[in-house]
């Protein structure tokens, strides 16, 4: 009898795990496109960090795009993890853009922050791409 209960419990737990895996948010090509654009923009922007004016424009544009991504993802059902990740990504980008309100921003700081955005977007891209289609 104990063995039967153990088999039923294990089967029920596995069934719940499978159900949750399939009930999570499905692959969304728009989310994937936006996060890919954010990653690409951050990658390209790192090459212009020696020019303060260009990097200021790049930082503001990237902050705008990450904020739009946060707004896009916040009302998708069963998407809590991506909402949290997109909010944190947006905070990094907003911090970079806000730094450019100060008179001087070093090229090293610029490269590090754009690199942080790129790395975070890369991880998010992998997670979004791995969702069931």
N, C-alpha and C positions, 0 to 999 in steps of 0.2 A: 504494500500500500504506500509506503514511504517513497519507493522508487517511482511509482505512478505519479505521486504529487510532485516530485522533483522534475519529472519529464514534462508535466503540464506547466509547471512554473517556468521552466526554461523555454518552452515553446511560446508561452504567453509573453515573456520578456523579449524574445527575439521578434515576435510578431509586432510588439509595440515599437521596437527599434526600427523595423522595416517600415511600419506605418509612418513614423515620424520622418524617416528619410524621404519618403515619397510625398509627404504632405508639406515639406518645406517649400520655400519659394522655388518655382521652376526657373530655368534659364531664361534670362531676359536679354535679348540682343541690344536693347537700348542702354541698359546698365553697363553691359560689356563695352559698348562703343564709347560711352562717356568716360569710363575709367581708363580705357586705352588712350583716349585723347588727353586726359589729365597726365598720364604717365609720359606720353610722347612730348607734351608741352614742357613738362618739368625737365625731361632729358635735353631738349633743345635749349631751354632757358639757361641751363648751367653753362653753356658755351658762351653766353653773352654777359657773364657776371663781371667782367672787367669794365664794361660800359654801364655806369650807374643809371643813366636815363633809360636805356633799353631794358635793363633788369628791373627797374621800377615798373615799367609798363607790363613786362612779363609777369611780375609778381601780382599786380592788380588783376590782370586777365586770368591768371591761374586761380586766384582767390575767388573770382566771380564764377569760374567753372566748377570749382569744388563746392561752392555754396549752392549752385544749381543742382549738382549731383545729390547733395544732401536733401534738398527740397524734392527732387524726383523720387528718391528712395524712401522717404519718410512715411508715405501712405500705402506702400505695397504691403499687403497682408503677409504675415509669417516671415518678416524680414528684419527682425530685431537686431541680429548681429551686424548686418550691413548698415543699418541705421546708425548704430554705435560707431562702426568703423568709418563711415562717411563723415560723421560729426567730428571725429578726432582728426581725420584728414583735413577737413575744412578748417579746424582750429590751427593746424600747422600752417596752412596756406594764408589764413588771415593774419597770423602772427608775422609771417614774412612780409606781407603787404603793409602791415602797420609799421614795421621796422623802417620802411622807406619814407615815413613821414619825418624821420630824423635826418639831420643834415648829411651824415656819412654812414654808409653801410659798406663793410669790407667785402671784397670779392670772395674771400674764404667763407665768411658767414653765408653769403649768397649761395655758393656751391653746396655747402652743407645742408642748408634748408631746402633747396631745390632737390638735392639728393634724397633727403628725408621724404619729401612728397613722392618722388619717383619710386623709392623702395616700398612705401606704404601702398601706392597704387599698384605696384607689381604684385604684392601679396593679395590685394583685393581682386585683381584681375584673375589670378589663379583660382581663387575661391569661386568667383562668379562663373568662370569658364568650366569649372568642375561640376556645376549643378546639373541635375538630370534634365534632359531635353524632352 
